[in-house]
């Protein structure tokens, strides 16, 4: 019986050690991807800031024309919600946090009488939302780890199409924003209409929320007219915001996966130590039992020898 228990424990230890090798490899891979994702975020910031600056200048030039594309709608009857998660799991609460926030947002909008159209990025969103009875109108998969600008353009075109056609009043984005290796959070942002530049939105948490972004100095003359220019800039601005969200989501995913795999590796080490102690104790019990049986047999045979 003891020998059978020891064989079972040895098999479990080998299985845990094999799993530990996998989690350690995934931890190292995720760690190597974090710095690359951070570099891509930093490289994208000048374009994002430049696009925001141009929109600000154009909006200041003609507030009446900008009112069609800027600000927050007073009444929302129909909304597009775009959720960005990953194609893979094994990343702790990364996917579930975004999806739960999306679920709460959809329920809140529906309770307020608005019609919600769902779009998603990442394979994990499909099963989660459909299992809970939410219809996903369009889903994008296959590029959550390393998104390209062409991917952002495709997502932005689909998400913005209902707004451009006048079918919805607002387009919202739910994703994980990456501020640093130790600070990521789920955020809900408005993609369309474009946020009002006078709201003083901070850039990557570096500016105060009440600090107005500096614009171009001096007089600016626009060609063509501001209304047409904003119509051309709006899709580019949406593409920029979607691409930034995809990059930050990828960095947050790799960070979450690195932490999850590091914790799994530590748990595997602890489990191996625990199973080894149990196995050693079982082996000692088996040896003690065998010694007691030998001693008992010898004591039983001693009177017979004396006779």
N, C-alpha and C positions, 0 to 999 in steps of 0.2 A: 504493500500500500504506500509506504514511504517512498520507495523507488519510483512508483508511478507519479506521485505528487512532484517529485524532484524533476522528472522529465517534463511534466507540464510547465513547471516554473522556468526551466531552461528554455523551452520553446517561447514562452512569453517574453523572457528577457531578450532573446535574439530578435523577436518581432519588434520590440520597443527600440532596440538599438538600430535596427534597419530604418524604422520610422524617424528616429533622431537624425540619421544621416540625411534623409530627405529634407526635414525641416531646417537643418543647418545649411544645406545647400540653397534652399529657397530664401533663407535669411540673408545670405551673402549676395545672392542675385538681386534681391530687393534693395539692399544697402547700396549696391553699385548703381542702381537705377535712380536713386534719390538725387544724387549730385547732378546727374544728367538732366533730370526733370527740373531741378532748381535753375540750372543754367538756361534752359529753354524759357522758363518764366521770366528771368532777368532780361533775356534777349528780346522778349516780346513787349516789355514794358514801354520802351520808347515809341513803338508804333501805336500802342494803346493810348498813351498819353497824348501823342500828336493828333490822333483821331478825335479824342475828347476835346482838345484845344480848338480844332477847326470847327467842331459842332458848336462849341461855346461862342466863338466869334460870329459864326453865321446866325446863331440864334439871337445874339445881341443886336445884330444889324436889322432884323425884321422880326419883332416878337409876334406880330399877327400871323405871319407865315409859319413861324416856329410852333405856334399853338397847336397846329394839326399833328405835329410829330413829337412834341415835348410835353412833359408834365404827367400828372396822374389823372386819369378819367374820373369825373365826379360820380358817374353811375356805370356800373359794370354788369352787363347782362350776359356776356359770353367771354370766356377766358381760355387761352392756351397755356397749359402747364408743361414745361419741359424739365424732366428729371435726368440728371447725369450720375450714373453709377459705373461700376466696373463690369467687365465680361467674366471675371473670375472672382472666387471667394478666398477663403483662408486669409482674411484681412481683418479679423475682429469684428467690430461693430460698424465698419466703414459703410458697407452697402445698406445695412438695416437702418442706420441713422438717417440717411437720405430718403429712403423709401418710406419710413414712418413719418418723416416730415412732409413728404409728398402726400401721403394718405390723409394726414391731418388737414393740409391745405385744401385738398379736393373736397373733403367733407365740409370744411368751413365755407368754401365758396358755394357748394351745392345747397347748404343750409340757408345761405343768403339769397337763394333764388337764381344763381348764375349757372349757365351751362358751361361745362368744363370739357375741353378736348385735351386728351393726354398724348404726349410724345415722350419718348425715352431714348437714352443713350446707355448702352451696356446690356449684356445678356441677362444679368441678374434682375433687372427691372421687369422683364417680361413675365417670368414665372410668378414673382411676388405679386404684382398688380393684378394679373389675370386670375390668380388663385383667389384673390379677395374680391373678385367681381368687378374690377375696373377695366374698362375697355381701352386698350392702348391703340391709338389710331395709326401711329407710325413708330417703328423702333429701329435704331441704328446700332450695329454691333461690329466688333472686329478691330476697333482702333482705340479702345479706351486706355491701353497701356502707353502707346506712343502716338498721340493724335497729330495729324498734319493740318495745315491750313485749309487744304481742299476738303477735309472731313468737316471742319467747322463751317465752311461755305455751304456744303450740302445740308447740314443740320439747320443752319440759319435760314436758308432758303425755304425749307419745309415749314419751320416754325413761324416765320414771318409772313408766309403766303396768306393765311387766313386774315391777318391784320391788314395787309395791303389791299386785300379784296373787300374789306369792310365787314367781314363775317364775325370778327371778334373785336372786343374793345381793349383787350390787354393781353400781353404775353409775359408770363412769369417763368423764371428759371430757378430750379432748386438743385443745389450742388454743394460740394465741400470746398470751401475756400482755404487756400494754403497761405499762411502768414510766415511760418517758420517751422523748423523741424519739430518743435514742441508745441505748436499752436495751429490747430486746424479746427474749423467749425462749419457746421451746416448752415447755409444762408439761403434765403429766398430773395431774389432780386427781380426788378422789373426790366425786361428787355425792350418792350414796346408798349406805349410810347416811350421814347428815349427819356431818361431821367432829366429833370429840369436842371440846367447847369447852375442856376442860382441857389440850388439846395445845398451847395458846399460839400458834395460827396468827397470823402477822403480817398486817396490813392494808395492802396495796399497797406492802409493803416499807418502811413508815414506822416499824414497831415491831420490837423485837428478837424473834427467833423464840421465846425463852424467856420473854417478857414476857406475863403474863396480862392479857387484856382486862378493863377495869373493868366491873363490872355495876352494877345499880341499888343504891343505898344504902338500908338499912332493911329492913323486913319487906314482903314482897310476897304478896298473896293473889290466887290465880288463880280465875277463873270462866269456863268450866266447869273440871272437874278437869284436872290436868296431862296425863294420858294422852290425853284427847280433844283438848286444846289443841295438843299436839305433833302429833297427827294432822292438825290443820288448818294448823299452821304449816309442816310439812314441805314440802307442795307450794309454798307461797309462798316458802320459803327456796330451793328448787330453782329456781323461776322467777327469783328474784333473782340467783342464781349464774350461770344460763344467760344472762340478759340482760347481766350484767357481762362474761361471756366474749365475747358477741357484740359488745359495744361496744369492748372492748379489741382483739378480732380485727380489727374494721373500722379502728380507728386504726392498728394495726400494718400492715395491708394498704396503706393510703394512704401510710404512711411508706416501706414497701418499694417501692411503685410510684414514688414521687417520686425515690427514690435510683436505681432502675433506669432511669427515663427521663432523669434527669440524666446518668448514665453513658452512655446511648445517644446523647444529644445531643453529649456530648464526643467520643465515638467517631466520630460523623458528621462533626464538624468536622475531626478528624484525618484521616479518610478522604478528605474533600474536598481537604485540603491535599496529601495524598499523590498523589491522582489528578491534581491540577493540576500538580504537579511532573513527573509522568510525561508528561502531555500536552504541557507546555512543552518537555520534553526531546525528545519525539518530533517536535514542530514544528521545533525547532532542528536536529535531525538531518535532517529533510526539506529545510529551507532549505540546510543545508550540502551535502547531496547534489546539490541542484539547481545550486548555485553551482559545485560541482566538475564537474558535467556541462557547464555552460556554458563554464567555463574549458578543459576538455578538448576540447570541440568547437572552440573558438577556436584552440587550439594545433594541432589537426589541420588546420584550414583555412589556417594561416599559410604553410606551404611552397607550397601551391597558388597563393597570391596572388603569392609571389615569382617563381614560374615565369612 
